[in-house]
Amino acid sequence: MLVIRRDLVDAMVAHARRDHPDEACGIVAGPEGSDRPERFVPMENAERSPTFYRFDSGEQLRVWRQMDAADEVPVVVYHSHTATEAYPSRTDVSYAAEPDAHYVLVSTRDPREHELRSYRIVDGVVTEEPVEVVESYMFSHTGSDDTPDRS
Amino acid sequence: MAITVSIPTILRTHTGGQKSVEASGGTLAEVIEDLETNHGGLKARLVKEGSLHRFVNVYVNDEDVRFSGGLEAAVKDGDTVTILPAVAGG
């Protein structure tokens, strides 16, 4: 399951809408081992295409180095489909190289309503997973009588 | 001095989990040959039919080797070779 803050979902959808009809892409970085997406990083689609995306290689190197230095990983790798449903294409599956990442697909084919779904892609096998959108990670998955830790 | 090669998560099965390893060579092709002798299986993940696999990005220092000679890109002692999975799809 992907648990993700609403502002991050809104940011991915806004990016997808902004770049429509071209595909938009990016990541949400988070602390290594946390499985918690925190830092929104929209990326350049070097292909500028309605049917294909590729991270710009120079930008990717800079972003990956920043993550390395901060002990972060790409918790979410997202991109949009602008004319088809939010399901990984064969090309998406062949490139998927992060077995620990949540692959988020946003479809903008309907101008009024977007579709956002999340997948694991491991060794060429696609598994859809539920998405839980939360206002804050502090209160997710805690019982009603839990109180947040003092910070 | 040697060449430092940064290995992405997906390929660390070939390096016993190490994030970076050392290698030597005067070109990227030689570095990959040297890597293969110590970390068998890496070459097949990087090279296909005599050129770099489209699924990976390889950088010498900050330069994507696709723009600087591919497998023939020059490498010298002290350089850093970074391998990243290409993030792409349709």
gemmi code that builds the backbone of each chain (N, CA, C; Angstrom):
import gemmi

chains = {
    "A": [
        ("MET", (0.835, -1.199, 0.000), (0.000, 0.000, 0.000), (0.868, 1.246, 0.000)),
        ("LEU", (0.420, 2.242, -0.764), (1.104, 3.531, -0.749), (0.331, 4.477, 0.166)),
        ("VAL", (1.008, 4.980, 1.194), (0.428, 6.010, 2.051), (1.121, 7.318, 1.683)),
        ("ILE", (0.348, 8.315, 1.277), (0.960, 9.539, 0.758), (0.133, 10.763, 1.130)),
        ("ARG", (0.848, 11.842, 1.443), (0.178, 13.089, 1.837), (-0.580, 13.709, 0.662)),
        ("ARG", (-1.695, 14.319, 0.982), (-2.557, 14.918, -0.032), (-1.839, 16.001, -0.838)),
        ("ASP", (-1.004, 16.812, -0.201), (-0.341, 17.890, -0.953), (0.601, 17.324, -2.017)),
        ("LEU", (1.170, 16.125, -1.752), (2.062, 15.502, -2.737), (1.251, 14.954, -3.914)),
        ("VAL", (0.080, 14.374, -3.606), (-0.811, 13.907, -4.671), (-1.240, 15.098, -5.530)),
        ("ASP", (-1.627, 16.187, -4.876), (-2.064, 17.376, -5.609), (-0.937, 17.907, -6.506)),
        ("ALA", (0.293, 17.858, -6.004), (1.437, 18.368, -6.779), (1.687, 17.502, -8.020)),
        ("MET", (1.565, 16.171, -7.873), (1.760, 15.286, -9.035), (0.680, 15.531, -10.079)),
        ("VAL", (-0.568, 15.648, -9.617), (-1.682, 15.854, -10.548), (-1.538, 17.208, -11.252)),
        ("ALA", (-1.147, 18.240, -10.494), (-0.983, 19.568, -11.095), (0.123, 19.543, -12.150)),
        ("HIS", (1.210, 18.823, -11.864), (2.298, 18.711, -12.848), (1.795, 18.008, -14.112)),
        ("ALA", (1.045, 16.929, -13.923), (0.516, 16.170, -15.070), (-0.420, 17.041, -15.907)),
        ("ARG", (-1.263, 17.825, -15.245), (-2.178, 18.722, -15.969), (-1.417, 19.802, -16.726)),
        ("ARG", (-0.380, 20.326, -16.089), (0.383, 21.434, -16.663), (1.084, 20.997, -17.950)),
        ("ASP", (1.621, 19.762, -17.955), (2.390, 19.300, -19.117), (1.531, 18.624, -20.174)),
        ("HIS", (0.267, 18.332, -19.855), (-0.633, 17.719, -20.817), (-0.664, 18.555, -22.097)),
        ("PRO", (-0.621, 18.017, -23.315), (-0.739, 16.598, -23.666), (0.571, 15.805, -23.632)),
        ("ASP", (1.698, 16.438, -23.260), (2.927, 15.651, -23.106), (2.889, 14.929, -21.758)),
        ("GLU", (3.655, 13.846, -21.658), (3.736, 13.127, -20.392), (4.599, 13.915, -19.406)),
        ("ALA", (4.169, 13.924, -18.150), (4.945, 14.545, -17.073), (5.572, 13.432, -16.242)),
        ("CYS", (6.711, 13.726, -15.570), (7.361, 12.687, -14.788), (8.132, 13.302, -13.628)),
        ("GLY", (8.426, 12.487, -12.644), (9.186, 12.968, -11.501), (9.248, 11.924, -10.408)),
        ("ILE", (9.729, 12.350, -9.256), (9.818, 11.433, -8.122), (9.323, 12.146, -6.860)),
        ("VAL", (9.044, 11.352, -5.839), (8.899, 11.896, -4.501), (9.917, 11.143, -3.637)),
        ("ALA", (10.891, 11.888, -3.152), (11.967, 11.279, -2.366), (11.537, 11.147, -0.911)),
        ("GLY", (12.158, 10.196, -0.229), (11.884, 10.030, 1.193), (13.068, 9.348, 1.848)),
        ("PRO", (13.128, 9.378, 3.185), (14.261, 8.768, 3.876), (14.383, 7.272, 3.544)),
        ("GLU", (15.626, 6.833, 3.354), (15.895, 5.434, 3.022), (15.279, 4.516, 4.085)),
        ("GLY", (14.548, 3.518, 3.645), (13.981, 2.542, 4.579), (12.680, 2.966, 5.233)),
        ("SER", (12.229, 4.213, 4.978), (11.018, 4.708, 5.655), (9.744, 4.382, 4.882)),
        ("ASP", (9.863, 4.211, 3.546), (8.714, 4.041, 2.663), (7.751, 5.234, 2.771)),
        ("ARG", (8.290, 6.405, 3.121), (7.458, 7.595, 3.346), (7.843, 8.689, 2.345)),
        ("PRO", (6.975, 8.945, 1.342), (7.296, 9.986, 0.367), (7.197, 11.370, 0.991)),
        ("GLU", (8.237, 12.201, 0.839), (8.242, 13.502, 1.518), (8.580, 14.673, 0.616)),
        ("ARG", (9.573, 14.490, -0.268), (10.092, 15.650, -1.013), (9.738, 15.513, -2.491)),
        ("PHE", (8.879, 16.427, -2.968), (8.385, 16.398, -4.343), (9.444, 16.945, -5.295)),
        ("VAL", (9.808, 16.150, -6.302), (10.813, 16.583, -7.278), (10.277, 16.365, -8.697)),
        ("PRO", (9.651, 17.396, -9.293), (9.224, 17.247, -10.690), (10.454, 17.212, -11.587)),
        ("MET", (10.439, 16.347, -12.597), (11.593, 16.215, -13.477), (11.193, 16.646, -14.890)),
        ("GLU", (12.223, 17.027, -15.635), (12.063, 17.359, -17.054), (11.797, 16.066, -17.824)),
        ("ASN", (10.791, 16.053, -18.693), (10.660, 14.927, -19.619), (11.501, 15.254, -20.845)),
        ("ALA", (12.679, 14.613, -20.944), (13.611, 14.931, -22.024), (13.012, 14.607, -23.392)),
        ("GLU", (12.020, 13.744, -23.422), (11.394, 13.358, -24.694), (10.340, 14.369, -25.144)),
        ("ARG", (9.784, 15.141, -24.215), (8.670, 16.066, -24.519), (7.689, 15.418, -25.481)),
        ("SER", (7.121, 14.316, -25.049), (6.299, 13.510, -25.950), (4.994, 13.125, -25.262)),
        ("PRO", (3.910, 12.993, -26.040), (2.648, 12.528, -25.455), (2.622, 11.013, -25.235)),
        ("THR", (3.641, 10.293, -25.724), (3.601, 8.837, -25.599), (4.846, 8.251, -24.932)),
        ("PHE", (5.808, 9.091, -24.540), (7.032, 8.555, -23.973), (7.600, 9.550, -22.981)),
        ("TYR", (8.315, 9.034, -21.974), (9.029, 9.951, -21.093), (10.396, 9.365, -20.770)),
        ("ARG", (11.319, 10.253, -20.492), (12.643, 9.852, -20.016), (13.185, 11.000, -19.190)),
        ("PHE", (13.665, 10.687, -17.984), (14.286, 11.728, -17.177), (15.487, 12.275, -17.935)),
        ("ASP", (15.664, 13.579, -17.923), (16.869, 14.183, -18.480), (18.067, 13.644, -17.696)),
        ("SER", (19.074, 13.106, -18.384), (20.118, 12.358, -17.676), (20.956, 13.251, -16.763)),
        ("GLY", (21.203, 14.495, -17.199), (21.980, 15.404, -16.351), (21.216, 15.785, -15.090)),
        ("GLU", (19.934, 16.085, -15.248), (19.103, 16.427, -14.098), (18.996, 15.220, -13.153)),
        ("GLN", (18.859, 14.042, -13.744), (18.748, 12.842, -12.907), (19.997, 12.648, -12.049)),
        ("LEU", (21.182, 12.863, -12.652), (22.420, 12.701, -11.882), (22.446, 13.669, -10.695)),
        ("ARG", (22.067, 14.935, -10.949), (22.064, 15.919, -9.846), (21.084, 15.519, -8.745)),
        ("VAL", (19.887, 15.108, -9.146), (18.865, 14.753, -8.148), (19.279, 13.494, -7.381)),
        ("TRP", (19.847, 12.514, -8.075), (20.266, 11.273, -7.399), (21.410, 11.550, -6.409)),
        ("ARG", (22.299, 12.471, -6.780), (23.392, 12.819, -5.849), (22.860, 13.527, -4.614)),
        ("GLN", (21.862, 14.425, -4.821), (21.251, 15.082, -3.659), (20.621, 14.044, -2.743)),
        ("MET", (19.927, 13.070, -3.342), (19.295, 12.035, -2.521), (20.343, 11.228, -1.762)),
        ("ASP", (21.417, 10.850, -2.468), (22.491, 10.083, -1.829), (23.041, 10.818, -0.613)),
        ("ALA", (23.271, 12.133, -0.800), (23.869, 12.936, 0.263), (22.922, 13.059, 1.451)),
        ("ALA", (21.609, 12.960, 1.184), (20.622, 13.136, 2.251), (20.068, 11.793, 2.740)),
        ("ASP", (20.687, 10.676, 2.318), (20.186, 9.338, 2.655), (18.719, 9.164, 2.274)),
        ("GLU", (18.401, 9.648, 1.078), (17.041, 9.495, 0.567), (17.026, 8.510, -0.603)),
        ("VAL", (15.840, 8.001, -0.890), (15.623, 7.156, -2.066), (14.369, 7.658, -2.789)),
        ("PRO", (14.217, 7.282, -4.076), (12.967, 7.638, -4.755), (11.850, 6.714, -4.275)),
        ("VAL", (11.077, 7.176, -3.293), (10.001, 6.330, -2.744), (8.888, 6.184, -3.777)),
        ("VAL", (8.612, 7.293, -4.490), (7.618, 7.272, -5.563), (8.292, 7.689, -6.860)),
        ("VAL", (8.037, 6.950, -7.940), (8.413, 7.375, -9.293), (7.096, 7.550, -10.040)),
        ("TYR", (6.807, 8.783, -10.490), (5.505, 8.996, -11.135), (5.659, 9.471, -12.566)),
        ("HIS", (4.649, 9.157, -13.367), (4.535, 9.791, -14.680), (3.074, 9.762, -15.104)),
        ("SER", (2.777, 10.516, -16.156), (1.383, 10.601, -16.578), (1.175, 9.879, -17.901)),
        ("HIS", (-0.033, 9.417, -18.077), (-0.514, 8.961, -19.386), (-1.571, 9.968, -19.804)),
        ("THR", (-1.443, 10.486, -21.024), (-2.317, 11.598, -21.379), (-3.471, 11.178, -22.283)),
        ("ALA", (-3.428, 9.931, -22.793), (-4.530, 9.479, -23.660), (-5.037, 8.092, -23.274)),
        ("THR", (-4.382, 7.478, -22.288), (-4.770, 6.111, -21.915), (-4.936, 6.026, -20.397)),
        ("GLU", (-5.352, 4.838, -19.942), (-5.613, 4.689, -18.503), (-4.311, 4.688, -17.697)),
        ("ALA", (-4.469, 4.831, -16.393), (-3.316, 4.903, -15.491), (-2.849, 3.494, -15.156)),
        ("TYR", (-2.351, 2.796, -16.175), (-1.838, 1.441, -15.988), (-0.502, 1.345, -16.712)),
        ("PRO", (0.515, 0.691, -16.104), (1.847, 0.672, -16.725), (1.842, 0.042, -18.124)),
        ("SER", (2.484, 0.718, -19.064), (2.619, 0.180, -20.421), (3.751, -0.836, -20.446)),
        ("ARG", (3.857, -1.541, -21.554), (4.956, -2.514, -21.677), (6.312, -1.835, -21.533)),
        ("THR", (6.421, -0.638, -22.114), (7.688, 0.102, -21.991), (7.952, 0.459, -20.532)),
        ("ASP", (6.909, 0.893, -19.816), (7.077, 1.223, -18.392), (7.664, 0.027, -17.643)),
        ("VAL", (7.129, -1.149, -17.934), (7.554, -2.354, -17.215), (8.999, -2.709, -17.567)),
        ("SER", (9.350, -2.541, -18.859), (10.704, -2.936, -19.265), (11.764, -2.034, -18.632)),
        ("TYR", (11.413, -0.784, -18.334), (12.391, 0.132, -17.739), (12.395, 0.112, -16.215)),
        ("ALA", (11.351, -0.420, -15.604), (11.212, -0.295, -14.141), (12.394, -0.957, -13.435)),
        ("ALA", (13.195, -0.156, -12.731), (14.438, -0.666, -12.147), (14.528, -0.424, -10.651)),
        ("GLU", (13.426, -0.010, -10.041), (13.459, 0.271, -8.608), (12.434, -0.634, -7.923)),
        ("PRO", (12.875, -1.818, -7.489), (11.900, -2.759, -6.908), (11.250, -2.255, -5.628)),
        ("ASP", (11.883, -1.263, -4.958), (11.306, -0.750, -3.719), (10.431, 0.486, -3.948)),
        ("ALA", (10.363, 0.955, -5.188), (9.608, 2.191, -5.445), (8.132, 1.887, -5.689)),
        ("HIS", (7.311, 2.895, -5.383), (5.908, 2.867, -5.784), (5.839, 3.591, -7.123)),
        ("TYR", (5.389, 2.889, -8.140), (5.234, 3.513, -9.459), (3.825, 4.087, -9.557)),
        ("VAL", (3.742, 5.413, -9.562), (2.441, 6.077, -9.597), (2.148, 6.546, -11.018)),
        ("LEU", (0.967, 6.216, -11.489), (0.516, 6.637, -12.811), (-0.661, 7.596, -12.644)),
        ("VAL", (-0.593, 8.710, -13.353), (-1.690, 9.686, -13.352), (-2.199, 9.776, -14.770)),
        ("SER", (-3.483, 9.524, -14.967), (-4.046, 9.707, -16.302), (-4.792, 11.029, -16.370)),
        ("THR", (-4.472, 11.796, -17.448), (-5.128, 13.091, -17.642), (-6.010, 13.053, -18.885)),
        ("ARG", (-6.392, 11.847, -19.329), (-7.168, 11.793, -20.586), (-8.536, 12.447, -20.428)),
        ("ASP", (-9.099, 12.394, -19.215), (-10.363, 13.085, -18.956), (-10.030, 14.474, -18.415)),
        ("PRO", (-10.456, 15.524, -19.121), (-10.061, 16.872, -18.686), (-10.666, 17.267, -17.330)),
        ("ARG", (-11.713, 16.598, -16.916), (-12.345, 16.984, -15.646), (-11.849, 16.138, -14.472)),
        ("GLU", (-11.679, 14.840, -14.725), (-11.359, 13.969, -13.598), (-10.085, 13.187, -13.874)),
        ("HIS", (-9.098, 13.283, -13.002), (-7.879, 12.507, -13.212), (-8.051, 11.123, -12.575)),
        ("GLU", (-7.150, 10.230, -12.965), (-7.114, 8.896, -12.386), (-5.704, 8.716, -11.843)),
        ("LEU", (-5.555, 8.299, -10.589), (-4.225, 8.097, -10.002), (-4.180, 6.718, -9.373)),
        ("ARG", (-3.215, 5.899, -9.818), (-3.088, 4.535, -9.289), (-1.618, 4.241, -9.024)),
        ("SER", (-1.375, 3.254, -8.173), (0.006, 2.946, -7.790), (0.305, 1.456, -7.953)),
        ("TYR", (1.551, 1.167, -8.303), (1.969, -0.207, -8.617), (3.351, -0.492, -8.058)),
        ("ARG", (3.583, -1.761, -7.786), (4.942, -2.270, -7.633), (5.282, -2.953, -8.946)),
        ("ILE", (6.504, -2.758, -9.412), (6.943, -3.456, -10.620), (8.269, -4.134, -10.285)),
        ("VAL", (8.231, -5.450, -10.146), (9.407, -6.214, -9.736), (9.630, -7.350, -10.728)),
        ("ASP", (10.815, -7.385, -11.323), (11.156, -8.431, -12.297), (10.092, -8.565, -13.386)),
        ("GLY", (9.591, -7.440, -13.851), (8.635, -7.468, -14.950), (7.208, -7.796, -14.546)),
        ("VAL", (6.968, -7.960, -13.242), (5.619, -8.291, -12.786), (4.981, -7.057, -12.146)),
        ("VAL", (3.803, -6.693, -12.638), (3.093, -5.501, -12.158), (2.061, -5.915, -11.118)),
        ("THR", (2.100, -5.279, -9.955), (1.101, -5.540, -8.919), (0.508, -4.207, -8.486)),
        ("GLU", (-0.786, -4.039, -8.696), (-1.414, -2.794, -8.233), (-1.555, -2.835, -6.719)),
        ("GLU", (-1.506, -1.658, -6.114), (-1.630, -1.569, -4.650), (-2.590, -0.442, -4.305)),
        ("PRO", (-3.248, -0.529, -3.146), (-4.136, 0.559, -2.746), (-3.352, 1.828, -2.423)),
        ("VAL", (-3.996, 2.970, -2.593), (-3.386, 4.260, -2.262), (-4.198, 4.883, -1.132)),
        ("GLU", (-3.544, 5.179, -0.022), (-4.221, 5.887, 1.064), (-3.692, 7.316, 1.124)),
        ("VAL", (-4.584, 8.266, 0.890), (-4.185, 9.679, 0.913), (-4.472, 10.224, 2.306)),
        ("VAL", (-3.433, 10.783, 2.929), (-3.574, 11.262, 4.310), (-3.225, 12.753, 4.365)),
        ("GLU", (-3.717, 13.404, 5.387), (-3.400, 14.824, 5.560), (-2.001, 14.987, 6.151)),
        ("SER", (-1.626, 14.019, 7.002), (-0.332, 14.099, 7.679), (0.099, 12.676, 8.019)),
        ("TYR", (1.409, 12.411, 7.966), (1.879, 11.062, 8.322), (1.799, 10.824, 9.820)),
        ("MET", (1.733, 11.905, 10.584), (1.757, 11.763, 12.033), (0.594, 10.926, 12.545)),
        ("PHE", (-0.555, 11.044, 11.880), (-1.739, 10.373, 12.405), (-2.118, 9.123, 11.623)),
        ("SER", (-1.341, 8.793, 10.573), (-1.738, 7.627, 9.799), (-1.314, 6.363, 10.528)),
        ("HIS", (-2.129, 5.354, 10.427), (-1.844, 4.036, 11.027), (-1.610, 4.102, 12.522)),
        ("THR", (-2.344, 4.935, 13.203), (-2.250, 4.933, 14.654), (-3.653, 4.762, 15.217)),
        ("GLY", (-3.734, 4.201, 16.386), (-5.037, 3.998, 16.993), (-5.632, 5.319, 17.453)),
        ("SER", (-6.928, 5.290, 17.770), (-7.609, 6.539, 18.118), (-7.080, 7.136, 19.415)),
        ("ASP", (-6.498, 6.289, 20.265), (-6.006, 6.834, 21.528), (-4.500, 7.124, 21.497)),
        ("ASP", (-3.889, 6.981, 20.298), (-2.470, 7.334, 20.191), (-2.308, 8.853, 20.201)),
        ("THR", (-1.238, 9.291, 20.793), (-0.928, 10.718, 20.708), (0.402, 10.859, 20.000)),
        ("PRO", (0.553, 11.903, 19.197), (1.816, 12.057, 18.471), (2.987, 12.251, 19.428)),
        ("ASP", (4.161, 11.787, 18.985), (5.369, 12.018, 19.777), (5.630, 13.510, 19.881)),
        ("ARG", (6.196, 13.913, 20.999), (6.615, 15.317, 21.108), (7.821, 15.527, 20.210)),
        ("SER", (7.853, 16.670, 19.539), (9.003, 16.892, 18.665), (9.942, 17.908, 19.284)),
    ],
    "B": [
        ("MET", (46.051, 5.191, -7.253), (44.694, 5.723, -7.487), (43.951, 4.825, -8.456)),
        ("ALA", (42.685, 4.760, -8.251), (41.868, 3.945, -9.142), (40.649, 4.752, -9.556)),
        ("ILE", (39.774, 4.100, -10.287), (38.524, 4.726, -10.702), (37.428, 4.223, -9.767)),
        ("THR", (36.647, 5.142, -9.247), (35.553, 4.760, -8.357), (34.288, 4.588, -9.181)),
        ("VAL", (33.641, 3.455, -9.011), (32.422, 3.186, -9.772), (31.251, 3.098, -8.803)),
        ("SER", (30.280, 3.970, -9.005), (29.101, 4.010, -8.143), (28.019, 3.095, -8.736)),
        ("ILE", (27.544, 2.168, -7.910), (26.658, 1.090, -8.379), (25.224, 1.350, -7.877)),
        ("PRO", (24.233, 1.314, -8.776), (22.853, 1.536, -8.313), (22.302, 0.299, -7.587)),
        ("THR", (21.283, 0.528, -6.762), (20.668, -0.539, -5.958), (20.428, -1.808, -6.768)),
        ("ILE", (19.855, -1.637, -7.946), (19.419, -2.791, -8.729), (20.583, -3.680, -9.153)),
        ("LEU", (21.813, -3.135, -9.191), (22.965, -3.935, -9.631), (23.855, -4.373, -8.470)),
        ("ARG", (23.463, -4.043, -7.241), (24.348, -4.360, -6.110), (24.395, -5.844, -5.791)),
        ("THR", (23.488, -6.623, -6.386), (23.582, -8.081, -6.224), (24.900, -8.583, -6.811)),
        ("HIS", (25.436, -7.823, -7.785), (26.695, -8.245, -8.416), (27.928, -7.764, -7.643)),
        ("THR", (27.730, -6.888, -6.667), (28.890, -6.337, -5.943), (28.815, -6.673, -4.456)),
        ("GLY", (28.058, -7.705, -4.122), (27.929, -8.086, -2.725), (27.332, -6.972, -1.876)),
        ("GLY", (26.463, -6.165, -2.484), (25.775, -5.105, -1.748), (26.538, -3.796, -1.678)),
        ("GLN", (27.758, -3.761, -2.220), (28.554, -2.525, -2.124), (27.994, -1.418, -3.023)),
        ("LYS", (27.956, -0.187, -2.489), (27.451, 0.966, -3.239), (28.483, 1.488, -4.213)),
        ("SER", (29.753, 1.288, -3.881), (30.762, 1.729, -4.834), (31.954, 0.779, -4.781)),
        ("VAL", (32.559, 0.573, -5.942), (33.693, -0.341, -6.056), (34.789, 0.355, -6.860)),
        ("GLU", (35.968, -0.216, -6.834), (37.070, 0.378, -7.595), (37.358, -0.454, -8.825)),
        ("ALA", (37.833, 0.224, -9.859), (38.175, -0.472, -11.096), (39.290, 0.304, -11.771)),
        ("SER", (39.820, -0.260, -12.882), (40.836, 0.465, -13.633), (40.574, 0.308, -15.120)),
        ("GLY", (41.206, 1.182, -15.900), (41.027, 1.139, -17.348), (41.161, 2.529, -17.929)),
        ("GLY", (41.440, 2.588, -19.234), (41.626, 3.877, -19.893), (40.385, 4.340, -20.637)),
        ("THR", (39.464, 3.406, -20.858), (38.185, 3.761, -21.486), (37.077, 3.106, -20.672)),
        ("LEU", (35.857, 3.559, -20.905), (34.739, 2.959, -20.187), (34.646, 1.459, -20.472)),
        ("ALA", (34.905, 1.059, -21.730), (34.856, -0.364, -22.080), (35.851, -1.157, -21.234)),
        ("GLU", (37.051, -0.605, -21.036), (38.061, -1.311, -20.229), (37.653, -1.370, -18.762)),
        ("VAL", (37.053, -0.290, -18.287), (36.580, -0.283, -16.894), (35.526, -1.377, -16.708)),
        ("ILE", (34.616, -1.503, -17.680), (33.557, -2.520, -17.567), (34.155, -3.930, -17.619)),
        ("GLU", (35.162, -4.138, -18.485), (35.845, -5.442, -18.525), (36.466, -5.746, -17.172)),
        ("ASP", (37.110, -4.738, -16.583), (37.756, -4.926, -15.286), (36.713, -5.221, -14.196)),
        ("LEU", (35.595, -4.508, -14.263), (34.510, -4.759, -13.303), (34.035, -6.206, -13.410)),
        ("GLU", (33.920, -6.660, -14.642), (33.382, -8.005, -14.879), (34.264, -9.086, -14.245)),
        ("THR", (35.593, -8.851, -14.224), (36.462, -9.880, -13.649), (36.250, -10.008, -12.143)),
        ("ASN", (35.914, -8.901, -11.487), (35.706, -8.962, -10.039), (34.244, -9.105, -9.641)),
        ("HIS", (33.362, -8.698, -10.516), (31.925, -8.681, -10.192), (31.161, -9.255, -11.382)),
        ("GLY", (31.263, -10.555, -11.541), (30.691, -11.225, -12.705), (29.201, -10.942, -12.869)),
        ("GLY", (28.817, -10.717, -14.122), (27.403, -10.468, -14.413), (27.103, -9.010, -14.675)),
        ("LEU", (27.993, -8.126, -14.215), (27.733, -6.688, -14.393), (27.721, -6.295, -15.871)),
        ("LYS", (28.671, -6.858, -16.609), (28.818, -6.425, -18.004), (27.527, -6.630, -18.795)),
        ("ALA", (26.904, -7.780, -18.584), (25.682, -8.073, -19.342), (24.551, -7.108, -18.999)),
        ("ARG", (24.634, -6.503, -17.813), (23.597, -5.536, -17.428), (23.864, -4.152, -18.005)),
        ("LEU", (25.096, -3.947, -18.502), (25.488, -2.610, -18.969), (25.640, -2.523, -20.484)),
        ("VAL", (26.025, -3.637, -21.081), (26.383, -3.617, -22.499), (25.532, -4.635, -23.240)),
        ("LYS", (25.018, -4.194, -24.391), (24.261, -5.105, -25.233), (24.704, -4.902, -26.667)),
        ("GLU", (25.111, -5.980, -27.308), (25.550, -5.954, -28.700), (26.558, -4.832, -28.966)),
        ("GLY", (27.539, -4.743, -28.064), (28.651, -3.826, -28.305), (28.396, -2.367, -27.989)),
        ("SER", (27.196, -2.028, -27.475), (27.032, -0.650, -27.012), (26.294, -0.632, -25.673)),
        ("LEU", (26.280, 0.541, -25.075), (25.649, 0.653, -23.762), (24.165, 0.332, -23.852)),
        ("HIS", (23.681, -0.384, -22.868), (22.277, -0.755, -22.804), (21.420, 0.504, -22.643)),
        ("ARG", (20.275, 0.544, -23.326), (19.434, 1.745, -23.223), (18.805, 1.897, -21.844)),
        ("PHE", (18.834, 0.826, -21.035), (18.219, 0.909, -19.710), (19.115, 1.562, -18.662)),
        ("VAL", (20.361, 1.876, -19.027), (21.240, 2.499, -18.031), (21.805, 3.820, -18.540)),
        ("ASN", (22.065, 4.706, -17.583), (22.842, 5.919, -17.851), (24.196, 5.722, -17.193)),
        ("VAL", (25.255, 6.035, -17.924), (26.591, 5.950, -17.347), (27.257, 7.315, -17.498)),
        ("TYR", (27.831, 7.781, -16.405), (28.470, 9.096, -16.388), (29.935, 8.933, -16.010)),
        ("VAL", (30.815, 9.687, -16.683), (32.181, 9.830, -16.205), (32.241, 11.211, -15.575)),
        ("ASN", (32.492, 11.234, -14.272), (32.341, 12.463, -13.486), (30.915, 12.990, -13.721)),
        ("ASP", (30.751, 14.171, -14.334), (29.395, 14.703, -14.505), (28.857, 14.529, -15.927)),
        ("GLU", (29.618, 13.840, -16.755), (29.279, 13.783, -18.182), (28.600, 12.461, -18.538)),
        ("ASP", (27.398, 12.546, -19.099), (26.708, 11.369, -19.631), (27.528, 10.870, -20.827)),
        ("VAL", (28.002, 9.628, -20.766), (28.921, 9.160, -21.819), (28.249, 9.032, -23.187)),
        ("ARG", (26.902, 9.065, -23.205), (26.235, 9.049, -24.512), (26.670, 10.247, -25.351)),
        ("PHE", (27.061, 11.322, -24.650), (27.479, 12.532, -25.370), (28.998, 12.665, -25.429)),
        ("SER", (29.733, 11.638, -24.974), (31.194, 11.767, -24.965), (31.877, 10.456, -25.362)),
        ("GLY", (31.291, 9.763, -26.339), (31.998, 8.619, -26.905), (31.484, 7.246, -26.495)),
        ("GLY", (30.481, 7.195, -25.638), (29.919, 5.902, -25.238), (30.968, 5.026, -24.583)),
        ("LEU", (31.072, 3.782, -25.018), (32.022, 2.847, -24.412), (33.470, 3.276, -24.619)),
        ("GLU", (33.700, 4.130, -25.623), (35.070, 4.595, -25.887), (35.432, 5.844, -25.077)),
        ("ALA", (34.502, 6.322, -24.252), (34.776, 7.521, -23.443), (36.041, 7.301, -22.606)),
        ("ALA", (36.887, 8.331, -22.566), (38.147, 8.233, -21.830), (37.903, 8.314, -20.319)),
        ("VAL", (38.645, 7.504, -19.586), (38.552, 7.498, -18.121), (39.978, 7.490, -17.595)),
        ("LYS", (40.215, 8.230, -16.500), (41.565, 8.197, -15.929), (41.482, 8.019, -14.410)),
        ("ASP", (42.623, 7.672, -13.827), (42.675, 7.477, -12.384), (42.098, 8.694, -11.661)),
        ("GLY", (41.325, 8.437, -10.632), (40.721, 9.520, -9.870), (39.326, 9.885, -10.343)),
        ("ASP", (38.964, 9.423, -11.553), (37.613, 9.718, -12.054), (36.567, 8.893, -11.296)),
        ("THR", (35.348, 9.384, -11.359), (34.212, 8.640, -10.818), (33.292, 8.247, -11.956)),
        ("VAL", (32.988, 6.966, -12.042), (32.007, 6.485, -13.008), (30.721, 6.197, -12.228)),
        ("THR", (29.633, 6.822, -12.646), (28.354, 6.618, -11.961), (27.397, 5.891, -12.897)),
        ("ILE", (26.808, 4.821, -12.390), (25.814, 4.080, -13.168), (24.456, 4.324, -12.526)),
        ("LEU", (23.493, 4.755, -13.324), (22.122, 4.924, -12.827), (21.171, 4.195, -13.766)),
        ("PRO", (20.107, 3.621, -13.229), (19.093, 3.079, -14.139), (18.404, 4.241, -14.846)),
        ("ALA", (18.211, 4.135, -16.170), (17.441, 5.161, -16.866), (16.007, 5.102, -16.355)),
        ("VAL", (15.429, 6.274, -16.087), (14.022, 6.276, -15.680), (13.232, 6.753, -16.882)),
        ("ALA", (12.487, 5.829, -17.458), (11.801, 6.112, -18.715), (10.626, 5.167, -18.869)),
        ("GLY", (9.812, 5.441, -19.862), (8.668, 4.581, -20.125), (7.773, 5.221, -21.157)),
        ("GLY", (6.572, 4.666, -21.275), (5.678, 5.194, -22.296), (4.368, 5.652, -21.719)),
    ],
}
model = gemmi.Model(1)
for chain_id, residues in chains.items():
    chain = gemmi.Chain(chain_id)
    for i, (resn, *xyz) in enumerate(residues, 1):
        res = gemmi.Residue()
        res.name, res.seqid = resn, gemmi.SeqId(i, " ")
        for name, pos in zip(("N", "CA", "C"), xyz):
            atom = gemmi.Atom()
            atom.name, atom.element = name, gemmi.Element(name[0])
            atom.pos, atom.b_iso = gemmi.Position(*pos), 0.0
            res.add_atom(atom)
        chain.add_residue(res)
    model.add_chain(chain)
structure = gemmi.Structure()
structure.add_model(model)
structure.setup_entities()
